[in-house]
């Protein structure tokens, strides 16, 4: 194993959660390439992963890195894609994570079974292409050229992606036809030259537009010559698939007889490389989260202000079954620049790059926003940075306010105004919940759950706004409840959201909050309403008691301070 390959593996391990790596040789029509097939747990499209890693990878002549989601590989093998069955033989495996989240399990098949499954797989794919081509001919005969173009686009896109899967087992997953054709440049001279003239390139670009324009614009047009160019490309691609089917079946038949026993390994894995050290980097939750955040912006500071871990293990000695579930939930304050995504979008994007066992709840602000708040004496952000565990700080770009956060003056609080603000939130919550209770037989289930969701929204907002003095950047119920659970676990225990059964009920609230105004497909039920109404009522009462005690304590402190000041003056 070369030093460059080892270095590239360390780069990959730093960015991705890797389950396995396979190494195999692509040798066809005089083209010889070494394919490094990386199986990851990250829920991202292959093209996104490839682009993200290849920007950092050191160039290697005649080596190509392909990135797959392990579950998708398993699904395609189960569907009968013989290419991946060949690629994922144990003799090709050069690395497996000591604690893999998923690994590929090859079904026990004979040569004839694998050949038949591959034939069936290709036939199903060709049937899809044929169906769209029939749609193309139907619309073309009726002179409905926009819809004919859409059908032709679908037929050609599927054809190109089928060819990619048959060659390598991976697909580009892009609606751009040119991008799909460019995929073949290192591998196949026929498919990579499907576009050979400027006219064909313009025609393919126009056909790509048809994917959206033919459905959402009523003025999309495509001239017949461009359609004819694209039809010719589609026919040539289909011809390639038919020809390559026989080539792939022959390759399977030849290689299947030489497949070694599962326990036999390639000599490559015996070459000394500190794989476990690299994997330890990948298992460091701080590094994983920090790297994921850096993908979407520049991180100036990262503080962990709460952490929850849950484990659930089961071992049944009678039927030899066992299961283990583990969740690590981190609550983080991220100071980032060059990041314009809404907080929920950012949070979801980050979690797509993390293993399933890691969950994050983010509070994200720019350096300018944090500086402005701290200079005003903001209590919440001061506490986050003083009491939170500092995971990362860009010391080269430290601002003065970060260095001197402990010396900042705390803002003066108008407690009467804050108490009235809490009462207003509570009143809104009560009024929203009162309507379905008062008119239970006149308000439909969907509307009732929607109003309950709005009621809970007001309680959460009131709690965060008045007790923490923090206005969340999203009113999504799951997001606000995550924050509330971090600061008020006892108050939020009434919902028991980590329980799957209770999560179903709470999900009805979150769905109603987001979908009721925009969708007619949301439905509630009597059981959900009764349970949710009871839980929200209890939550409302508990938070009200909590806040009353809080304001009473503040009044007593004010009286004590007032008395001390009078005595000092005397």
C-alpha positions in Angstrom: 0.0 0.0 0.0 1.5 3.3 -1.1 2.1 6.2 1.3 -0.2 8.4 -0.8 -3.1 5.9 -0.5 -2.5 5.7 3.3 -2.6 9.5 3.5 -5.8 9.6 1.5 -7.4 7.0 3.8 -6.6 9.2 6.8 -8.3 12.2 5.0 -11.4 10.1 4.3 -11.6 8.8 7.9 -11.4 12.4 9.1 -14.4 13.5 7.0 -16.6 10.4 6.9 -17.9 7.5 8.9 -16.4 4.6 7.0 -17.7 1.0 7.4 -15.6 -0.8 4.8 -13.2 -0.2 1.9 -12.8 -2.5 -1.1 -10.1 -2.3 -3.8 -10.7 -3.8 -7.3 -9.5 -3.4 -10.8 -11.5 -2.0 -13.7 -10.0 -3.6 -16.8 -11.9 -3.1 -20.0 -11.2 -2.1 -23.6 -7.6 -1.3 -22.8 -8.6 1.0 -19.9 -7.2 -0.2 -16.5 -8.2 1.7 -13.4 -7.8 0.9 -9.7 -11.2 1.5 -8.0 -11.1 2.4 -4.3 -14.7 1.6 -3.2 -15.5 3.4 0.1 -18.6 2.3 2.0 -19.8 5.1 4.4 -22.6 5.5 6.8 -23.1 9.1 5.8 -26.5 9.9 4.4 -25.4 11.9 1.4 -25.5 11.5 -2.3 -22.5 9.8 -3.8 -21.6 12.9 -5.9 -21.7 15.1 -2.8 -19.4 12.8 -0.9 -17.1 12.4 -3.8 -16.8 16.1 -4.4 -16.3 16.8 -0.7 -13.5 14.3 -0.3 -11.8 14.6 -3.7 -11.1 18.3 -3.0 -8.9 17.1 -0.1 -7.5 13.9 -1.6 -4.0 13.7 -3.0 -4.0 12.9 -6.7 -3.2 9.3 -7.6 -2.7 8.2 -11.2 -5.1 5.6 -12.4 -6.9 5.5 -9.0 -10.5 6.5 -8.7 -12.4 6.8 -5.4 -16.1 5.9 -5.4 -18.3 6.5 -2.4 -21.3 4.4 -1.5 -23.8 4.3 1.4 -23.4 0.9 2.9 -27.2 0.3 3.2 -27.7 1.2 -0.5 -25.0 -1.3 -1.5 -26.7 -4.0 0.5 -30.1 -3.1 -1.1 -28.7 -3.3 -4.6 -27.0 -6.6 -4.0 -30.3 -7.9 -2.6 -32.0 -6.6 -5.8 -29.6 -8.6 -7.9 -26.9 -6.2 -9.1 -24.2 -8.7 -9.9 -21.5 -5.9 -10.3 -21.6 -5.1 -6.6 -21.7 -8.8 -5.7 -18.3 -9.2 -7.5 -16.9 -6.0 -6.1 -17.7 -6.8 -2.5 -16.0 -10.1 -2.3 -13.9 -10.5 0.9 -10.7 -10.9 -1.2 -11.3 -7.2 -2.3 -11.8 -5.8 1.2 -8.8 -3.9 2.5 -10.4 -2.3 5.5 -13.2 -2.8 7.9 -14.1 -0.5 10.8 -13.4 -2.3 14.2 -16.9 -1.1 15.2 -18.8 -0.9 11.9 -22.3 0.6 11.9 -23.2 -1.6 8.9 -21.3 -4.1 6.8 -22.2 -5.7 3.5 -23.5 -9.3 3.8 -23.3 -11.2 0.6 -26.1 -13.8 0.1 -24.9 -17.4 -0.5 -25.5 -17.8 -4.3 -24.4 -20.2 -6.9 -23.1 -19.1 -10.3 -26.4 -19.8 -12.1 -28.4 -18.0 -9.3 -26.2 -14.9 -9.5 -26.5 -14.8 -13.3 -30.2 -15.2 -13.2 -30.6 -12.4 -10.6 -28.4 -10.1 -12.7 -30.5 -10.8 -15.8 -33.7 -10.0 -13.9 -32.2 -6.8 -12.4 -31.2 -5.6 -15.9 -34.6 -6.5 -17.4 -36.4 -4.5 -14.7 -34.3 -1.5 -15.4 -34.8 -1.9 -19.2 -38.6 -2.1 -18.6 -38.5 1.3 -16.9 -36.6 2.8 -19.8 -39.0 1.2 -22.3 -42.1 2.5 -20.5 -40.8 6.1 -20.7 -39.9 5.7 -24.4 -43.4 4.5 -25.0 -44.6 7.7 -23.3 -42.3 9.7 -25.5 -43.7 8.1 -28.7 -47.3 8.6 -27.5 -46.8 12.4 -26.8 -44.7 12.9 -29.9 -47.4 11.4 -32.1 -49.9 13.8 -30.5 -47.5 16.7 -31.2 -47.3 17.4 -27.4 -43.6 18.0 -27.6 -43.0 19.4 -24.1 -44.3 16.2 -22.5 -42.5 14.1 -25.1 -39.3 15.9 -24.1 -39.9 15.1 -20.4 -40.5 11.4 -21.2 -37.3 11.3 -23.3 -35.4 13.0 -20.5 -36.5 10.4 -18.0 -35.7 7.5 -20.4 -32.2 8.9 -21.1 -31.4 9.7 -17.4 -32.4 6.3 -16.3 -30.4 4.7 -19.1 -27.3 6.6 -18.1 -27.7 5.7 -14.4 -28.3 2.1 -15.2 -25.1 2.1 -17.3 -23.2 3.6 -14.3 -24.5 0.9 -11.9 -23.6 -1.9 -14.3 -20.1 -0.6 -14.8 -19.2 0.4 -11.2 -22.2 -0.2 -9.0 -22.6 3.6 -8.2 -24.7 6.2 -9.9 -24.3 10.0 -10.3 -27.9 10.8 -9.1 -28.1 14.0 -11.0 -30.9 15.1 -13.4 -28.2 16.8 -15.5 -27.7 14.6 -18.5 -24.3 16.1 -19.4 -23.1 15.5 -15.8 -24.2 11.9 -16.1 -22.4 11.5 -19.5 -19.2 13.1 -18.1 -19.2 10.4 -15.4 -18.0 7.9 -18.0 -15.0 9.9 -19.1 -12.4 7.7 -17.2 -14.2 4.4 -18.0 -15.9 4.1 -21.4 -15.0 5.7 -24.7 -18.5 5.1 -26.2 -20.6 6.6 -23.4 -18.2 9.4 -22.7 -18.6 10.6 -26.3 -22.3 10.5 -26.6 -22.1 14.2 -27.0 -19.7 14.9 -29.9 -20.9 18.2 -31.4 -21.9 21.7 -30.1 -25.5 21.1 -31.4 -25.8 17.9 -29.4 -24.5 19.6 -26.3 -27.2 22.3 -26.7 -29.8 19.8 -27.3 -28.9 17.8 -24.2 -28.9 21.0 -22.1 -32.4 21.8 -23.4 -33.6 18.3 -22.7 -32.3 18.7 -19.1 -34.4 21.8 -18.7 -37.5 19.8 -19.7 -37.3 17.9 -16.4 -38.7 20.9 -14.5 -39.9 23.3 -17.2 -42.3 20.9 -18.9 -44.1 20.5 -15.5 -43.9 23.9 -13.9 -43.9 26.3 -16.9 -46.6 26.5 -19.5 -44.4 28.1 -22.2 -41.6 25.5 -22.4 -40.8 24.5 -26.0 -38.1 22.3 -27.7 -37.6 22.2 -31.4 -37.8 18.9 -33.2 -34.2 18.8 -34.3 -33.0 19.0 -30.7 -35.4 16.2 -29.8 -34.1 14.1 -32.6 -30.5 14.6 -31.4 -31.5 13.5 -27.9 -33.5 10.6 -29.2 -30.4 9.3 -31.1 -28.3 9.6 -27.9 -31.0 7.6 -25.9 -31.0 4.9 -28.6 -27.3 4.6 -28.5 -27.3 4.4 -24.7 -29.9 1.6 -24.8 -27.9 -0.3 -27.4 -24.8 0.0 -25.1 -26.8 -1.5 -22.2 -28.0 -4.4 -24.3 -24.5 -5.1 -25.5 -22.9 -4.7 -22.1 -25.4 -7.0 -20.5 -23.7 -10.0 -22.2 -20.3 -8.7 -21.3 -21.2 -8.4 -17.6 -22.8 -11.8 -17.5 -19.7 -13.3 -19.1 -17.5 -11.5 -16.5 -19.6 -12.8 -13.6 -19.3 -16.4 -15.0 -15.6 -16.1 -15.3 -14.9 -14.5 -12.0 -17.3 -16.5 -10.0 -15.3 -19.6 -10.4 -12.2 -17.9 -8.9 -13.9 -16.4 -5.9 -12.0 -17.4 -2.8 -13.4 -18.5 0.5 -14.7 -15.6 2.7 -11.9 -15.9 5.3 -9.2 -15.4 2.7 -7.9 -11.8 2.5 -5.9 -9.9 0.0 -2.3 -9.3 0.7 -3.0 -5.6 0.7 -4.6 -5.7 4.1 -1.5 -7.2 5.6 0.5 -4.2 4.7 1.1 -2.2 7.9 -1.1 0.9 8.2 -2.3 2.4 11.4 -6.0 2.0 10.5 -7.2 1.8 14.0 -5.5 5.2 14.8 -7.3 6.7 11.8 -10.6 5.1 12.9 -10.2 6.6 16.4 -10.3 10.1 14.8 -13.5 9.1 13.1 -15.0 7.9 16.4 -14.2 11.2 18.2 -17.6 12.9 18.4 -16.1 16.4 18.7 -14.1 15.9 15.5 -17.0 14.5 13.6 -19.3 17.4 14.6 -16.7 20.1 14.0 -15.8 18.7 10.6 -19.5 18.5 9.7 -20.0 22.1 10.7 -17.0 23.2 8.7 -18.6 21.8 5.6 -21.3 24.5 5.8 -19.4 27.5 7.1 -16.4 28.7 9.0 -16.5 27.8 12.7 -15.0 30.5 15.0 -16.2 29.0 18.3 -18.0 25.8 19.4 -19.3 25.3 22.9 -21.2 22.3 24.4 -23.6 23.4 27.0 -25.5 20.1 27.6 -25.1 16.4 26.8 -27.5 13.5 27.1 -26.7 9.8 26.4 -29.2 7.0 26.3 -28.5 3.3 25.9 -30.9 0.4 25.5 -29.6 -3.1 25.4 -31.4 -6.4 25.1 -30.2 -10.0 25.1 -32.6 -13.0 24.7 -30.8 -16.2 25.5 -33.7 -18.4 24.3 -33.7 -17.3 20.7 -30.2 -15.9 20.7 -31.2 -12.4 19.8 -29.6 -9.2 21.1 -29.9 -5.6 20.3 -28.1 -2.4 21.4 -29.2 1.1 20.8 -27.1 4.1 21.8 -27.8 7.8 21.4 -25.5 10.7 22.1 -27.3 14.1 22.0 -25.1 17.2 22.1 -26.4 20.7 22.6 -24.1 23.1 21.0 -23.5 26.9 20.6 -21.8 27.4 17.3 -20.3 30.8 16.3 -20.0 30.6 12.5 -19.5 32.9 9.5 -20.3 32.2 5.8 -23.4 30.3 6.8 -26.8 31.4 5.6 -29.0 28.3 6.1 -32.0 28.4 8.4 -31.1 26.7 11.7 -33.2 23.6 11.1 -31.7 23.2 7.6 -28.2 23.5 9.0 -28.9 21.1 11.8 -30.4 18.5 9.5 -27.5 18.9 7.1 -24.9 18.4 9.9 -26.7 15.3 11.2 -26.7 13.8 7.7 -22.9 13.7 8.0 -22.9 12.1 11.4 -23.6 8.5 12.5 -27.2 7.7 13.5 -26.1 7.5 17.2 -25.0 11.1 17.3 -27.7 13.9 17.5 -27.1 17.6 17.8 -29.2 20.6 18.7 -27.6 23.8 17.5 -27.8 27.4 18.5 -25.9 29.1 15.8 -25.0 32.8 15.4 -22.4 34.9 13.5 -19.4 36.5 15.3 -21.0 39.9 14.7 -24.3 38.9 16.3 -22.6 37.4 19.3 -20.3 40.5 19.7 -23.3 42.8 19.6 -25.3 40.8 22.2 -22.3 40.4 24.6 -21.6 44.1 24.5 -25.1 44.7 25.6 -24.6 42.4 28.5 -26.6 39.5 27.2 -26.9 36.9 30.1 -27.7 33.9 28.0 -24.8 34.0 25.6 -22.4 35.0 28.4 -23.4 31.9 30.3 -23.1 29.7 27.2 -19.5 30.8 26.7 -18.5 30.9 30.4 -20.1 27.7 31.6 -20.2 25.7 28.4 -17.4 23.4 27.5 -15.2 24.9 24.8 -14.7 22.4 22.0 -13.1 24.7 19.6 -12.0 28.3 19.3 -10.2 29.9 16.4 -7.5 31.7 18.4 -6.0 33.3 15.2 -9.3 35.1 14.6 -10.3 35.7 18.3 -12.2 38.9 18.8 -11.6 40.9 21.9 -15.1 40.2 23.3 -14.4 36.5 23.3 -11.2 36.9 25.2 -12.7 39.2 27.7 -16.2 37.6 28.0 -15.7 37.2 31.8 -15.3 41.0 32.2 -18.4 42.0 30.4 -21.1 43.8 32.3 -24.5 42.1 32.7 -27.5 43.9 31.3 -30.1 45.4 33.7 -33.4 43.4 33.6 -36.9 44.9 34.0 -38.4 42.0 36.0 -41.9 43.4 35.9 -41.8 43.7 32.1 -40.4 40.2 31.9 -43.1 38.8 34.1 -45.9 40.4 32.1 -44.3 39.0 28.9 -44.5 35.5 30.5 -48.2 36.0 31.4 -49.0 37.1 27.8 -47.5 33.9 26.5 -49.4 31.8 29.0 -52.7 33.6 28.1 -52.1 33.0 24.4 -51.4 29.3 25.1 -54.6 29.0 27.3 -56.8 30.7 24.7 -55.5 28.5 21.9 -56.1 25.4 23.9 -59.4 26.6 25.2 -61.0 26.8 21.8 -61.0 23.0 21.0 -61.9 22.1 24.6 -65.0 24.4 24.5 -66.1 23.5 21.0 -64.9 19.9 20.9 -67.8 18.7 18.6 -67.5 21.6 16.2 -63.8 21.6 15.5 -62.3 18.9 13.3 -59.5 16.7 14.6 -56.8 18.3 12.4 -57.7 21.8 13.5 -57.7 20.7 17.2 -54.2 19.3 17.0 -53.1 22.4 15.1 -54.4 24.6 17.9 -52.8 22.4 20.5 -49.5 22.7 18.6 -49.8 26.5 18.6 -50.6 26.4 22.3 -47.4 24.4 23.1 -45.4 26.7 20.8 -46.4 29.7 23.0 -45.4 27.9 26.2 -42.0 27.0 24.8 -41.5 30.5 23.5 -42.5 32.0 26.8 -40.1 29.8 28.7 -37.1 30.5 26.4 -37.8 34.2 26.0 -38.5 35.1 29.6 -36.4 32.6 31.6 -33.3 32.3 29.3 -33.9 35.7 27.6 -33.3 33.8 24.3 -35.4 34.1 21.1 -34.9 30.8 19.2 -34.3 31.2 15.4 -36.9 28.5 14.7 -40.3 27.8 16.2 -40.3 24.2 15.1 -41.7 22.3 18.1 -39.1 19.5 18.0 -36.3 22.1 18.0 -37.8 24.2 20.8 -38.6 21.2 22.9 -35.0 19.9 22.5 -33.8 23.2 23.9 -36.4 23.1 26.7 -35.3 19.6 27.6 -31.7 20.7 27.9 -32.5 23.4 30.4 -35.7 22.1 32.0 -35.6 18.3 31.9 -38.0 17.8 34.8 -40.6 20.1 33.2 -40.4 18.3 29.8 -40.5 14.8 31.2 -44.3 14.7 30.8 -43.8 14.1 27.0 -41.2 11.3 27.4 -40.2 11.9 23.8 -37.4 9.3 23.7 -40.1 6.7 24.1 -41.1 5.6 20.5 -44.8 5.3 21.5 -44.9 8.7 23.0 -42.9 10.1 20.1 -45.7 9.2 17.7 -48.1 11.5 19.6 -45.6 14.3 19.8 -44.9 13.9 16.1 -48.6 14.6 15.4 -48.1 18.0 17.0 -45.0 18.8 15.0 -46.7 17.7 11.7 -49.8 19.7 12.5 -47.6 22.8 13.2 -45.9 22.5 9.8 -48.5 21.0 7.5 -52.0 22.0 8.6 -51.9 25.3 6.7 -50.3 23.9 3.6 -51.6 20.3 3.2 -54.8 18.4 3.1 -53.2 15.1 3.9 -52.7 15.5 7.6 -55.1 13.6 9.9 -55.4 13.5 13.7 -57.3 11.2 16.0 -59.3 11.1 19.2 -56.6 9.2 21.1 -53.9 11.6 20.1 -56.0 14.6 21.1 -56.8 13.3 24.5 -53.2 12.4 25.4 -51.7 15.5 23.9 -54.3 17.8 25.6 -53.5 16.1 28.9 -49.7 16.4 28.5 -49.9 20.0 27.3 -52.2 21.0 30.2 -49.7 19.4 32.7 -46.7 21.1 31.0 -48.5 24.4 31.1 -49.3 24.1 34.8 -45.8 23.0 35.7 -44.1 25.7 33.8 -46.4 28.3 35.3 -45.5 27.2 38.8 -41.9 27.2 37.9 -42.0 30.7 36.5 -44.0 32.0 39.4 -41.4 30.7 41.8 -38.7 32.1 39.6 -40.1 35.6 39.6 -40.8 35.4 43.3 -37.2 34.6 44.0 -36.1 37.5 41.9 -38.4 39.9 43.8 -36.9 38.6 47.1 -33.4 39.2 45.8 -34.3 42.7 44.7 -35.7 43.4 48.2 -32.5 42.0 49.8 -30.3 44.1 47.5 -32.4 47.2 48.2 -32.1 46.7 51.9 -28.3 46.2 51.7 -28.0 49.4 49.6 -30.0 51.4 52.2 -27.8 50.1 55.0 -24.6 50.9 53.1 -25.9 54.5 52.5 -26.7 54.9 56.2 
